[in-house]
Amino acid sequence: MTSPEQEKDLESDTSLKHDSSDNNGDLPPQTSNPSEITRDQRAILRDTSKGQSPNETPSSDLPNPPNGGSTAWIQCIGSFCLWFAVWGLVNSSGVYQAYYEDVLLTNSSSSSISWIGSLQLFLMIGGTSIIGPIFDRGYLRSLLLTGTFLIVFGLMMTSLCTAYWQFMLAQGVCMGLGMSCLFVPLVAVLPPYFTTRRALAMGIAASGSSIGAIIFAIMFQQLQPKIGFGWAIRCIGFVVLASLAFPLVTMRKLVTQSPPRAFIDRSALKEWPFILTLPAMFLVFLGLYCPYFYIEVFSVQTHAASSEITQYLIVFMNAGSLFGRLLPNILADKVGPINTIITIAFITGAVGLSWIGVTAQPGIITFGVLYGFFSGSYVALTAVVWAALSPNPRVLGTRIAMMTIPQAAGLLIGNPIGGTLVNGSSFLGLQLFCGLTVMSSGFFLVGARWAQIKAGAGWKG
């Protein structure tokens, strides 16, 4: 903290500091009016005036997050738009899975068709091992532009597809690569802007995925019978393009680019909370998305709901997810993100196992809403947990990339494995797989929390 007199001295000396930092890409953009310099700029300028490079700034001396204000909340809106477009498409995958099985790809099995969405998820998450360090080096705008182009182009190509391999290339590969460019920005730009309200801000942003999925699912179900598959997908593509325009214009990193670094932060591999979270991420994403992919197929095969209700089960799940991404995040600000996600992991697994008892329409609707609520909570909290396990924001992108490697592996094989466990109209194997994998992740998270306590962390972690 600086005294008013010190801040006045800093402001009067701003022009000199500007001259000394013109070639330093790690300083934030300077203002033409010295009185408009921000607190975050002063913090970095203090380090520079002491002869310390911003690149070498220890985590304890990084700029203080504004924890609110117009700039921070604009970043929240931008992140919301990214979640809306990226995870909104992912969370509406069930409508495409059912349509492909019934109409376009009738010669392919459920497991084979699920590889389209699983490959998309794998590339989106797995690509962060490359995208994370690129993000850390300051190429946010390039990532946003590339991701926007690939996703919209992939949707337009999907609208023309008729064969399995075409869907794999357009929807799986092209869109997956585009999503990977946007995944790190949607989880890494926002957290440095907040401290005590970080989980709330991330929850608001993550709620965009549920709203997006609801809108995309309803659009497809309403437009496809009237204008056909191709134009229904194109209309979704136009909405995605519009939603991605806002972050392209407004999103900025609070902590600017770091110097080139390794693609792995070796210090993280010496921290037991980080290490134990890795298998938790693998296990939970093995089974977490199985209901999103197969709930409509389950309803059709078992006649658990009418055809009118079946086509909107994805909407019910994402309606539950919308609230799940907000309420537990408020709790996480009070009791800590890891404490909260442990509870959510066990509850989500239990709800997944309750799927076994679903036989009628009220039950499947209730299951969809509850599972959407708690699974949405888990997904929204993962970004907050990643930030909590990365005390230095300058390596947040790299650590996210490391954390998402096991997550991507789980997403790649989880849904196809679940599909192979379906035996005709019997979904027992899939239901057990879903519930037990998600629940087992909670035990590793308990271990991670215990390691935090042993290391001297407070009760909130």
VOPAGU-2260 file (C-alpha; in pm, 1 decimal, decimal comma):
REM VOPAGU-2260
SITE   aa  ch    i         X         Y         Z
SITE  MET   A    0       0,0       0,0       0,0
SITE  THR   A    1     123,6     354,9     -70,0
SITE  SER   A    2      49,5     672,4     121,4
SITE  PRO   A    3    -128,5     962,3     -52,3
SITE  GLU   A    4     202,8    1150,0     -61,4
SITE  GLN   A    5     377,7     855,2    -229,7
SITE  GLU   A    6      99,7     821,1    -486,2
SITE  LYS   A    7     127,0    1191,7    -560,3
SITE  ASP   A    8     499,9    1151,0    -619,7
SITE  LEU   A    9     432,8     857,9    -849,2
SITE  GLU   A   10     181,9    1056,6   -1051,1
SITE  SER   A   11     417,0    1352,0   -1087,3
SITE  ASP   A   12     691,1    1119,2   -1212,8
SITE  THR   A   13     465,8     923,5   -1451,7
SITE  SER   A   14     602,1    1071,8   -1774,0
SITE  LEU   A   15     958,6     968,8   -1683,3
SITE  LYS   A   16     847,9     616,7   -1606,8
SITE  HIS   A   17     658,2     600,7   -1934,1
SITE  ASP   A   18     977,4     680,7   -2121,8
SITE  SER   A   19    1173,5     411,6   -1937,7
SITE  SER   A   20     912,8     145,9   -2008,1
SITE  ASP   A   21     825,3     204,5   -2374,2
SITE  ASN   A   22     993,7    -117,4   -2485,3
SITE  ASN   A   23     861,9    -332,3   -2203,0
SITE  GLY   A   24     573,9    -544,2   -2333,0
SITE  ASP   A   25     474,0    -649,1   -1981,7
SITE  LEU   A   26     355,0    -307,6   -1871,5
SITE  PRO   A   27     -14,1    -230,3   -1922,9
SITE  PRO   A   28    -109,0      37,6   -2176,2
SITE  GLN   A   29     -24,8     383,1   -2046,0
SITE  THR   A   30    -270,5     668,5   -2033,4
SITE  SER   A   31    -209,3    1009,9   -2178,8
SITE  ASN   A   32    -326,3    1175,7   -1857,0
SITE  PRO   A   33    -108,4    1096,8   -1553,7
SITE  SER   A   34    -404,8    1136,7   -1321,4
SITE  GLU   A   35    -577,4     847,5   -1494,6
SITE  ILE   A   36    -306,5     592,5   -1410,6
SITE  THR   A   37    -456,9     293,1   -1232,9
SITE  ARG   A   38    -359,6     132,8    -904,5
SITE  ASP   A   39    -242,0    -175,4   -1095,8
SITE  GLN   A   40     -14,6      38,1   -1316,8
SITE  ARG   A   41     130,7     209,2   -1008,5
SITE  ALA   A   42     213,7    -129,0    -855,8
SITE  ILE   A   43     409,5    -235,4   -1163,0
SITE  LEU   A   44     575,5     106,2   -1196,7
SITE  ARG   A   45     694,8      86,8    -836,2
SITE  ASP   A   46     870,9    -239,3    -916,4
SITE  THR   A   47    1027,2     -85,5   -1227,6
SITE  SER   A   48    1146,1     221,2   -1037,4
SITE  LYS   A   49    1324,9     -11,0    -795,2
SITE  GLY   A   50    1514,5    -170,9   -1079,6
SITE  GLN   A   51    1301,1    -488,2   -1076,0
SITE  SER   A   52    1166,7    -623,4   -1403,0
SITE  PRO   A   53     791,7    -688,6   -1403,1
SITE  ASN   A   54     872,3   -1030,2   -1545,3
SITE  GLU   A   55    1049,6   -1108,3   -1219,2
SITE  THR   A   56     773,1    -979,9    -995,8
SITE  PRO   A   57     701,2   -1231,8    -722,2
SITE  SER   A   58     341,0   -1335,4    -678,0
SITE  SER   A   59     311,4   -1138,3    -353,2
SITE  ASP   A   60     396,4    -813,6    -536,4
SITE  LEU   A   61     165,2    -856,4    -836,5
SITE  PRO   A   62     -97,4    -586,7    -898,7
SITE  ASN   A   63    -384,1    -594,8    -652,7
SITE  PRO   A   64    -706,4    -716,1    -818,3
SITE  PRO   A   65    -966,8    -439,2    -843,1
SITE  ASN   A   66   -1227,2    -687,1    -705,8
SITE  GLY   A   67   -1504,4    -502,5    -887,4
SITE  GLY   A   68   -1559,0    -187,5   -1086,5
SITE  SER   A   69   -1665,7    -142,3   -1445,5
SITE  THR   A   70   -1351,3    -287,8   -1602,5
SITE  ALA   A   71   -1364,8    -606,4   -1396,1
SITE  TRP   A   72   -1735,2    -663,6   -1461,4
SITE  ILE   A   73   -1690,1    -600,6   -1834,4
SITE  GLN   A   74   -1438,6    -885,0   -1827,9
SITE  CYS   A   75   -1704,5   -1092,5   -1652,1
SITE  ILE   A   76   -1949,5   -1021,4   -1935,4
SITE  GLY   A   77   -1685,3   -1109,6   -2192,3
SITE  SER   A   78   -1611,8   -1434,9   -2013,7
SITE  PHE   A   79   -1987,3   -1502,8   -1997,6
SITE  CYS   A   80   -2002,9   -1470,8   -2377,3
SITE  LEU   A   81   -1717,1   -1719,0   -2417,1
SITE  TRP   A   82   -1886,3   -1970,0   -2186,4
SITE  PHE   A   83   -2212,7   -1909,8   -2375,3
SITE  ALA   A   84   -2059,0   -1998,5   -2711,8
SITE  VAL   A   85   -1808,0   -2268,9   -2617,2
SITE  TRP   A   86   -1969,3   -2465,7   -2336,1
SITE  GLY   A   87   -2317,8   -2384,0   -2462,1
SITE  LEU   A   88   -2238,0   -2587,7   -2773,2
SITE  VAL   A   89   -2081,5   -2864,3   -2564,1
SITE  ASN   A   90   -2371,2   -2889,2   -2319,5
SITE  SER   A   91   -2625,2   -2913,9   -2601,6
SITE  SER   A   92   -2444,6   -3213,7   -2755,3
SITE  GLY   A   93   -2723,5   -3447,7   -2652,3
SITE  VAL   A   94   -2964,4   -3309,7   -2912,3
SITE  TYR   A   95   -2714,2   -3383,0   -3189,1
SITE  GLN   A   96   -2634,5   -3728,8   -3051,6
SITE  ALA   A   97   -3002,1   -3825,7   -3060,9
SITE  TYR   A   98   -3062,9   -3670,8   -3404,6
SITE  TYR   A   99   -2760,1   -3839,0   -3558,8
SITE  GLU   A  100   -2867,1   -4177,8   -3422,9
SITE  ASP   A  101   -3224,9   -4140,5   -3545,3
SITE  VAL   A  102   -3176,3   -3962,0   -3880,0
SITE  LEU   A  103   -2831,9   -3887,0   -4022,0
SITE  LEU   A  104   -2604,2   -4166,7   -3898,4
SITE  THR   A  105   -2841,0   -4458,5   -3849,6
SITE  ASN   A  106   -2570,7   -4711,3   -3940,6
SITE  SER   A  107   -2343,8   -4595,7   -3656,8
SITE  SER   A  108   -2369,6   -4707,2   -3293,3
SITE  SER   A  109   -2422,5   -4476,1   -2995,0
SITE  SER   A  110   -2062,6   -4528,7   -2890,5
SITE  SER   A  111   -1930,1   -4444,3   -3238,0
SITE  ILE   A  112   -2138,4   -4127,3   -3264,4
SITE  SER   A  113   -2028,1   -4014,5   -2918,2
SITE  TRP   A  114   -1669,7   -4005,5   -3047,2
SITE  ILE   A  115   -1763,2   -3688,7   -3241,1
SITE  GLY   A  116   -1842,1   -3493,5   -2926,0
SITE  SER   A  117   -1568,1   -3665,2   -2726,2
SITE  LEU   A  118   -1303,6   -3571,4   -2983,1
SITE  GLN   A  119   -1430,2   -3214,4   -2974,5
SITE  LEU   A  120   -1400,0   -3207,4   -2595,6
SITE  PHE   A  121   -1058,3   -3372,8   -2601,8
SITE  LEU   A  122    -915,2   -3118,9   -2844,5
SITE  MET   A  123   -1076,4   -2831,8   -2655,7
SITE  ILE   A  124    -932,6   -2936,7   -2319,5
SITE  GLY   A  125    -616,8   -3112,2   -2436,2
SITE  GLY   A  126    -517,0   -2822,2   -2657,8
SITE  THR   A  127    -460,1   -2607,7   -2350,4
SITE  SER   A  128    -119,1   -2772,8   -2302,6
SITE  ILE   A  129     -14,3   -2557,9   -2599,4
SITE  ILE   A  130    -262,6   -2271,4   -2564,6
SITE  GLY   A  131    -187,5   -2206,1   -2194,6
SITE  PRO   A  132     173,5   -2092,8   -2240,3
SITE  ILE   A  133      72,9   -1897,3   -2552,1
SITE  PHE   A  134    -187,0   -1717,4   -2340,6
SITE  ASP   A  135      72,8   -1648,0   -2070,9
SITE  ARG   A  136     295,4   -1482,5   -2332,5
SITE  GLY   A  137      26,5   -1226,7   -2413,1
SITE  TYR   A  138    -144,5   -1351,8   -2729,9
SITE  LEU   A  139    -499,5   -1318,0   -2599,1
SITE  ARG   A  140    -635,1   -1130,9   -2902,3
SITE  SER   A  141    -482,2   -1379,6   -3147,6
SITE  LEU   A  142    -638,5   -1669,4   -2957,5
SITE  LEU   A  143    -980,7   -1503,0   -2957,4
SITE  LEU   A  144    -967,0   -1433,7   -3330,9
SITE  THR   A  145    -847,1   -1782,7   -3421,5
SITE  GLY   A  146   -1097,5   -1955,8   -3195,0
SITE  THR   A  147   -1389,4   -1751,9   -3325,0
SITE  PHE   A  148   -1302,4   -1828,4   -3686,7
SITE  LEU   A  149   -1254,7   -2203,8   -3633,8
SITE  ILE   A  150   -1576,0   -2251,2   -3434,0
SITE  VAL   A  151   -1795,3   -2058,8   -3677,1
SITE  PHE   A  152   -1626,9   -2221,0   -3978,4
SITE  GLY   A  153   -1671,4   -2564,2   -3819,0
SITE  LEU   A  154   -2042,0   -2499,9   -3763,4
SITE  MET   A  155   -2090,4   -2392,3   -4123,4
SITE  MET   A  156   -1910,3   -2705,2   -4245,3
SITE  THR   A  157   -2117,0   -2921,1   -4007,4
SITE  SER   A  158   -2431,5   -2784,2   -4170,3
SITE  LEU   A  159   -2314,2   -2942,9   -4498,0
SITE  CYS   A  160   -2211,7   -3282,1   -4356,0
SITE  THR   A  161   -2382,2   -3609,0   -4447,6
SITE  ALA   A  162   -2121,2   -3875,0   -4359,3
SITE  TYR   A  163   -1963,7   -3983,6   -4030,4
SITE  TRP   A  164   -1607,9   -3881,8   -4125,3
SITE  GLN   A  165   -1729,7   -3538,4   -4229,6
SITE  PHE   A  166   -1886,0   -3478,7   -3886,6
SITE  MET   A  167   -1562,2   -3595,9   -3723,2
SITE  LEU   A  168   -1360,2   -3339,5   -3917,7
SITE  ALA   A  169   -1599,7   -3043,5   -3899,8
SITE  GLN   A  170   -1766,0   -3082,3   -3560,4
SITE  GLY   A  171   -1496,4   -3285,1   -3388,6
SITE  VAL   A  172   -1163,7   -3151,8   -3515,9
SITE  CYS   A  173   -1231,4   -2800,3   -3649,1
SITE  MET   A  174   -1466,8   -2688,9   -3372,4
SITE  GLY   A  175   -1258,1   -2867,1   -3108,4
SITE  LEU   A  176    -945,0   -2678,0   -3211,3
SITE  GLY   A  177   -1137,9   -2350,0   -3210,6
SITE  MET   A  178   -1274,2   -2420,9   -2864,8
SITE  SER   A  179    -923,4   -2496,0   -2738,5
SITE  CYS   A  180    -816,9   -2144,0   -2838,9
SITE  LEU   A  181   -1097,5   -1996,1   -2627,3
SITE  PHE   A  182   -1090,6   -2234,8   -2332,5
SITE  VAL   A  183    -791,7   -2083,9   -2151,7
SITE  PRO   A  184    -914,2   -1723,1   -2196,2
SITE  LEU   A  185   -1258,5   -1809,3   -2062,2
SITE  VAL   A  186   -1113,5   -1948,3   -1737,6
SITE  ALA   A  187    -792,8   -1743,9   -1698,1
SITE  VAL   A  188    -875,0   -1382,6   -1788,4
SITE  LEU   A  189   -1135,4   -1322,7   -1518,5
SITE  PRO   A  190    -990,7   -1459,9   -1187,1
SITE  PRO   A  191    -706,7   -1202,9   -1152,9
SITE  TYR   A  192    -967,0    -922,4   -1150,8
SITE  PHE   A  193   -1126,7   -1046,3    -826,0
SITE  THR   A  194   -1033,7   -1163,6    -476,1
SITE  THR   A  195   -1324,2   -1202,5    -233,2
SITE  ARG   A  196   -1581,0   -1211,2    -516,4
SITE  ARG   A  197   -1382,6   -1434,9    -751,0
SITE  ALA   A  198   -1606,7   -1741,8    -722,4
SITE  LEU   A  199   -1921,0   -1531,0    -766,9
SITE  ALA   A  200   -1778,6   -1366,6   -1078,7
SITE  MET   A  201   -1673,4   -1703,1   -1221,3
SITE  GLY   A  202   -2017,3   -1844,1   -1144,1
SITE  ILE   A  203   -2187,8   -1560,3   -1328,7
SITE  ALA   A  204   -1957,7   -1612,8   -1625,7
SITE  ALA   A  205   -2001,4   -1990,1   -1622,4
SITE  SER   A  206   -2380,3   -1954,5   -1619,3
SITE  GLY   A  207   -2341,7   -1850,3   -1982,0
SITE  SER   A  208   -2283,1   -2213,9   -2073,7
SITE  SER   A  209   -2623,0   -2316,0   -1940,5
SITE  ILE   A  210   -2801,4   -2026,5   -2107,3
SITE  GLY   A  211   -2620,7   -2102,5   -2431,4
SITE  ALA   A  212   -2707,9   -2470,6   -2417,1
SITE  ILE   A  213   -3074,4   -2393,2   -2348,8
SITE  ILE   A  214   -3090,5   -2150,5   -2640,9
SITE  PHE   A  215   -2901,1   -2377,6   -2882,3
SITE  ALA   A  216   -3106,3   -2685,3   -2790,8
SITE  ILE   A  217   -3437,5   -2502,2   -2832,9
SITE  MET   A  218   -3318,8   -2342,3   -3157,0
SITE  PHE   A  219   -3227,2   -2680,2   -3302,5
SITE  GLN   A  220   -3547,5   -2852,2   -3192,5
SITE  GLN   A  221   -3765,0   -2569,8   -3325,0
SITE  LEU   A  222   -3578,1   -2484,6   -3646,5
SITE  GLN   A  223   -3473,7   -2828,0   -3771,4
SITE  PRO   A  224   -3826,9   -2950,9   -3856,4
SITE  LYS   A  225   -3908,0   -2620,1   -4029,8
SITE  ILE   A  226   -3593,6   -2525,7   -4221,9
SITE  GLY   A  227   -3388,1   -2843,3   -4210,0
SITE  PHE   A  228   -3069,2   -2954,6   -4035,0
SITE  GLY   A  229   -2834,5   -2739,5   -4242,4
SITE  TRP   A  230   -2999,6   -2404,9   -4184,5
SITE  ALA   A  231   -3069,5   -2483,4   -3819,2
SITE  ILE   A  232   -2694,2   -2528,8   -3764,0
SITE  ARG   A  233   -2615,1   -2214,3   -3964,4
SITE  CYS   A  234   -2852,3   -2008,7   -3750,4
SITE  ILE   A  235   -2676,8   -2139,5   -3440,1
SITE  GLY   A  236   -2347,8   -2039,5   -3602,5
SITE  PHE   A  237   -2468,2   -1681,8   -3650,5
SITE  VAL   A  238   -2565,9   -1659,9   -3281,9
SITE  VAL   A  239   -2224,3   -1795,6   -3181,1
SITE  LEU   A  240   -2050,9   -1537,9   -3400,8
SITE  ALA   A  241   -2250,2   -1254,8   -3244,7
SITE  SER   A  242   -2173,2   -1372,1   -2890,8
SITE  LEU   A  243   -1799,2   -1397,6   -2960,5
SITE  ALA   A  244   -1779,7   -1044,1   -3101,2
SITE  PHE   A  245   -1809,3    -884,4   -2755,1
SITE  PRO   A  246   -1504,1   -1049,9   -2592,8
SITE  LEU   A  247   -1303,9    -979,1   -2907,8
SITE  VAL   A  248   -1352,7    -608,7   -2842,5
SITE  THR   A  249   -1347,0    -588,9   -2463,1
SITE  MET   A  250   -1138,2    -863,8   -2301,0
SITE  ARG   A  251    -798,7    -765,6   -2159,0
SITE  LYS   A  252    -551,0    -942,6   -1932,4
SITE  LEU   A  253    -491,3    -774,6   -1597,6
SITE  VAL   A  254    -147,3    -935,5   -1575,8
SITE  THR   A  255      15,3    -891,5   -1915,0
SITE  GLN   A  256     244,6   -1124,7   -2101,3
SITE  SER   A  257     518,0   -1314,0   -1916,7
SITE  PRO   A  258     857,9   -1402,9   -2061,0
SITE  PRO   A  259     888,8   -1730,7   -2254,7
SITE  ARG   A  260     871,1   -2027,2   -2019,4
SITE  ALA   A  261     851,2   -2403,2   -2029,0
SITE  PHE   A  262     521,8   -2565,9   -2117,8
SITE  ILE   A  263     527,7   -2728,0   -1772,4
SITE  ASP   A  264     553,4   -2543,0   -1442,6
SITE  ARG   A  265     783,0   -2782,6   -1255,4
SITE  SER   A  266     712,6   -2617,7    -922,3
SITE  ALA   A  267     352,7   -2742,8    -942,9
SITE  LEU   A  268     478,3   -3102,6    -947,3
SITE  LYS   A  269     622,2   -3047,8    -600,2
SITE  GLU   A  270     288,7   -2939,6    -452,9
SITE  TRP   A  271      72,7   -3225,2    -325,6
SITE  PRO   A  272    -258,6   -3035,6    -350,8
SITE  PHE   A  273    -190,5   -2985,3    -721,5
SITE  ILE   A  274     -70,0   -3343,9    -773,9
SITE  LEU   A  275    -373,6   -3502,5    -605,4
SITE  THR   A  276    -612,3   -3285,2    -803,9
SITE  LEU   A  277    -485,0   -3436,4   -1131,4
SITE  PRO   A  278    -644,8   -3784,2   -1086,9
SITE  ALA   A  279    -959,3   -3615,0    -955,1
SITE  MET   A  280    -992,5   -3426,1   -1284,4
SITE  PHE   A  281    -943,6   -3747,7   -1483,4
SITE  LEU   A  282   -1201,6   -3948,1   -1290,3
SITE  VAL   A  283   -1474,5   -3687,0   -1276,4
SITE  PHE   A  284   -1466,0   -3614,0   -1648,3
SITE  LEU   A  285   -1475,1   -3983,2   -1732,6
SITE  GLY   A  286   -1838,9   -3996,0   -1632,3
SITE  LEU   A  287   -1963,8   -3641,7   -1578,9
SITE  TYR   A  288   -2094,6   -3581,4   -1931,9
SITE  CYS   A  289   -2249,5   -3924,1   -1993,5
SITE  PRO   A  290   -2601,8   -3807,2   -1899,7
SITE  TYR   A  291   -2567,5   -3503,8   -2128,6
SITE  PHE   A  292   -2483,7   -3733,0   -2420,2
SITE  TYR   A  293   -2723,2   -4019,2   -2346,3
SITE  ILE   A  294   -3025,1   -3892,9   -2152,7
SITE  GLU   A  295   -3236,8   -3844,3   -2466,5
SITE  VAL   A  296   -3128,1   -4184,1   -2601,3
SITE  PHE   A  297   -3214,6   -4336,1   -2262,0
SITE  SER   A  298   -3559,9   -4178,2   -2269,2
SITE  VAL   A  299   -3630,1   -4307,9   -2620,7
SITE  GLN   A  300   -3504,9   -4660,5   -2551,3
SITE  THR   A  301   -3680,7   -4703,1   -2215,8
SITE  HIS   A  302   -3992,4   -4494,4   -2293,7
SITE  ALA   A  303   -3932,9   -4304,5   -1970,3
SITE  ALA   A  304   -4087,5   -3986,4   -2113,1
SITE  SER   A  305   -4305,3   -3874,2   -2400,6
SITE  SER   A  306   -4141,3   -3765,7   -2724,7
SITE  GLU   A  307   -4236,7   -3403,2   -2653,3
SITE  ILE   A  308   -4060,7   -3409,7   -2316,0
SITE  THR   A  309   -3765,9   -3614,8   -2442,6
SITE  GLN   A  310   -3653,2   -3351,7   -2691,2
SITE  TYR   A  311   -3630,6   -3095,8   -2411,8
SITE  LEU   A  312   -3448,8   -3304,3   -2149,8
SITE  ILE   A  313   -3122,9   -3127,6   -2238,0
SITE  VAL   A  314   -3301,3   -2798,0   -2173,4
SITE  PHE   A  315   -3414,4   -2918,7   -1827,9
SITE  MET   A  316   -3059,8   -3027,5   -1743,2
SITE  ASN   A  317   -2913,2   -2695,1   -1844,3
SITE  ALA   A  318   -3184,2   -2502,6   -1661,0
SITE  GLY   A  319   -3070,4   -2681,4   -1345,5
SITE  SER   A  320   -2709,7   -2617,8   -1441,0
SITE  LEU   A  321   -2777,2   -2244,1   -1468,8
SITE  PHE   A  322   -2854,7   -2217,9   -1097,1
SITE  GLY   A  323   -2584,5   -2470,1   -1012,5
SITE  ARG   A  324   -2320,3   -2245,2   -1160,6
SITE  LEU   A  325   -2427,0   -1952,1    -942,7
SITE  LEU   A  326   -2536,2   -2063,6    -595,6
SITE  PRO   A  327   -2245,4   -2294,5    -496,3
SITE  ASN   A  328   -1998,2   -2035,5    -623,9
SITE  ILE   A  329   -2139,7   -1785,9    -376,5
SITE  LEU   A  330   -2082,5   -2048,9    -106,5
SITE  ALA   A  331   -1727,7   -2106,2    -232,8
SITE  ASP   A  332   -1639,9   -1743,4    -159,5
SITE  LYS   A  333   -1744,2   -1804,7     201,9
SITE  VAL   A  334   -1602,6   -2151,1     278,9
SITE  GLY   A  335   -1336,3   -2197,3      11,6
SITE  PRO   A  336   -1346,7   -2347,8    -340,3
SITE  ILE   A  337   -1189,1   -2685,8    -260,1
SITE  ASN   A  338   -1414,4   -2740,0      42,8
SITE  THR   A  339   -1714,0   -2667,8    -178,2
SITE  ILE   A  340   -1610,8   -2882,9    -474,9
SITE  ILE   A  341   -1550,0   -3183,1    -246,1
SITE  THR   A  342   -1911,3   -3168,5    -130,6
SITE  ILE   A  343   -2035,5   -3118,4    -486,4
SITE  ALA   A  344   -1833,8   -3418,6    -610,6
SITE  PHE   A  345   -1999,3   -3661,0    -368,2
SITE  ILE   A  346   -2348,6   -3520,4    -423,7
SITE  THR   A  347   -2311,4   -3527,3    -803,8
SITE  GLY   A  348   -2196,1   -3889,4    -789,1
SITE  ALA   A  349   -2492,5   -3981,8    -570,1
SITE  VAL   A  350   -2736,5   -3812,8    -807,6
SITE  GLY   A  351   -2570,6   -3998,0   -1096,5
SITE  LEU   A  352   -2634,6   -4328,6    -919,6
SITE  SER   A  353   -2997,2   -4228,8    -859,0
SITE  TRP   A  354   -3040,1   -4243,7   -1237,5
SITE  ILE   A  355   -3067,5   -4620,6   -1191,2
SITE  GLY   A  356   -3409,1   -4580,2   -1031,4
SITE  VAL   A  357   -3556,3   -4356,1   -1302,3
SITE  THR   A  358   -3843,6   -4526,1   -1484,6
SITE  ALA   A  359   -4109,3   -4258,4   -1548,0
SITE  GLN   A  360   -4145,7   -3904,4   -1676,1
SITE  PRO   A  361   -4149,7   -3718,8   -1339,5
SITE  GLY   A  362   -3838,5   -3908,3   -1235,5
SITE  ILE   A  363   -3637,6   -3833,1   -1548,1
SITE  ILE   A  364   -3726,4   -3463,2   -1534,5
SITE  THR   A  365   -3627,8   -3446,0   -1166,6
SITE  PHE   A  366   -3305,3   -3633,1   -1235,0
SITE  GLY   A  367   -3222,1   -3404,1   -1526,2
SITE  VAL   A  368   -3269,1   -3085,8   -1323,4
SITE  LEU   A  369   -3078,6   -3214,4   -1017,8
SITE  TYR   A  370   -2792,8   -3362,1   -1217,3
SITE  GLY   A  371   -2768,1   -3044,8   -1421,6
SITE  PHE   A  372   -2752,1   -2838,3   -1102,0
SITE  PHE   A  373   -2471,1   -3031,7    -935,0
SITE  SER   A  374   -2269,4   -3118,2   -1246,1
SITE  GLY   A  375   -2286,0   -2752,8   -1348,5
SITE  SER   A  376   -2158,6   -2660,0   -1003,5
SITE  TYR   A  377   -1862,0   -2892,8   -1043,7
SITE  VAL   A  378   -1764,6   -2755,2   -1384,6
SITE  ALA   A  379   -1795,2   -2393,4   -1269,9
SITE  LEU   A  380   -1589,2   -2456,6    -956,8
SITE  THR   A  381   -1300,9   -2623,9   -1139,8
SITE  ALA   A  382   -1185,6   -2289,0   -1277,7
SITE  VAL   A  383   -1191,9   -2138,4    -927,4
SITE  VAL   A  384    -996,7   -2436,4    -791,0
SITE  TRP   A  385    -734,3   -2397,1   -1064,9
SITE  ALA   A  386    -691,0   -2032,1    -969,0
SITE  ALA   A  387    -665,5   -2125,9    -600,4
SITE  LEU   A  388    -390,5   -2377,5    -682,1
SITE  SER   A  389    -194,8   -2115,2    -877,2
SITE  PRO   A  390     -86,8   -1842,4    -632,7
SITE  ASN   A  391     112,7   -1667,6    -907,6
SITE  PRO   A  392    -123,1   -1541,2   -1182,9
SITE  ARG   A  393     165,7   -1524,2   -1429,7
SITE  VAL   A  394     172,6   -1904,4   -1454,9
SITE  LEU   A  395    -204,0   -1955,3   -1432,1
SITE  GLY   A  396    -234,4   -2041,4   -1801,2
SITE  THR   A  397      43,1   -2299,3   -1779,5
SITE  ARG   A  398    -104,2   -2461,3   -1469,0
SITE  ILE   A  399    -447,7   -2474,6   -1627,9
SITE  ALA   A  400    -287,4   -2648,7   -1923,9
SITE  MET   A  401    -126,0   -2904,8   -1694,1
SITE  MET   A  402    -448,9   -2962,5   -1503,3
SITE  THR   A  403    -649,8   -3018,3   -1818,8
SITE  ILE   A  404    -429,8   -3298,0   -1956,9
SITE  PRO   A  405    -594,0   -3567,3   -1737,3
SITE  GLN   A  406    -928,4   -3392,0   -1780,4
SITE  ALA   A  407    -897,3   -3417,1   -2159,3
SITE  ALA   A  408    -807,3   -3785,2   -2137,3
SITE  GLY   A  409   -1120,3   -3851,9   -1933,7
SITE  LEU   A  410   -1340,4   -3658,9   -2174,8
SITE  LEU   A  411   -1195,3   -3840,5   -2476,6
SITE  ILE   A  412   -1266,2   -4194,9   -2358,3
SITE  GLY   A  413   -1544,6   -4148,1   -2103,3
SITE  ASN   A  414   -1848,6   -4108,1   -2328,4
SITE  PRO   A  415   -1748,4   -4385,2   -2574,5
SITE  ILE   A  416   -1686,4   -4619,6   -2279,1
SITE  GLY   A  417   -2028,4   -4528,0   -2145,1
SITE  GLY   A  418   -2181,6   -4605,6   -2484,1
SITE  THR   A  419   -2028,5   -4954,0   -2489,7
SITE  LEU   A  420   -2187,9   -5022,8   -2149,9
SITE  VAL   A  421   -2537,1   -4972,9   -2292,3
SITE  ASN   A  422   -2695,4   -5311,0   -2361,6
SITE  GLY   A  423   -3009,5   -5262,0   -2567,4
SITE  SER   A  424   -3255,3   -5089,1   -2338,5
SITE  SER   A  425   -3042,8   -5158,4   -2027,4
SITE  PHE   A  426   -2840,0   -4857,4   -1915,8
SITE  LEU   A  427   -2729,2   -4997,5   -1577,5
SITE  GLY   A  428   -2361,1   -5018,5   -1670,3
SITE  LEU   A  429   -2360,7   -4661,2   -1799,7
SITE  GLN   A  430   -2539,8   -4534,6   -1489,2
SITE  LEU   A  431   -2295,5   -4706,8   -1251,2
SITE  PHE   A  432   -2001,3   -4581,1   -1453,4
SITE  CYS   A  433   -2132,3   -4224,3   -1437,5
SITE  GLY   A  434   -2201,6   -4216,7   -1064,1
SITE  LEU   A  435   -1895,7   -4405,0    -938,9
SITE  THR   A  436   -1635,4   -4219,3   -1143,7
SITE  VAL   A  437   -1767,3   -3880,0   -1037,1
SITE  MET   A  438   -1793,6   -3982,0    -672,1
SITE  SER   A  439   -1443,0   -4132,2    -666,2
SITE  SER   A  440   -1295,7   -3797,3    -769,2
SITE  GLY   A  441   -1411,9   -3661,7    -435,8
SITE  PHE   A  442   -1170,9   -3886,6    -244,5
SITE  PHE   A  443    -870,2   -3743,8    -429,2
SITE  LEU   A  444    -997,9   -3392,2    -364,1
SITE  VAL   A  445   -1019,0   -3475,7       6,5
SITE  GLY   A  446    -653,8   -3578,2     -14,9
SITE  ALA   A  447    -567,3   -3251,5    -188,4
SITE  ARG   A  448    -744,3   -3053,4      83,1
SITE  TRP   A  449    -564,0   -3248,7     354,1
SITE  ALA   A  450    -231,6   -3172,8     184,6
SITE  GLN   A  451    -323,3   -2803,3     185,6
SITE  ILE   A  452    -392,5   -2815,4     558,4
SITE  LYS   A  453     -63,2   -2995,1     625,1
SITE  ALA   A  454     114,0   -2722,7     427,3
SITE  GLY   A  455     -33,0   -2458,6     656,8
SITE  ALA   A  456    -327,5   -2335,0     450,9
SITE  GLY   A  457    -620,0   -2180,6     633,6
SITE  TRP   A  458    -956,5   -2348,6     676,3
SITE  LYS   A  459   -1079,5   -2200,6     347,1
SITE  GLY   A  460    -777,2   -2328,9     152,8
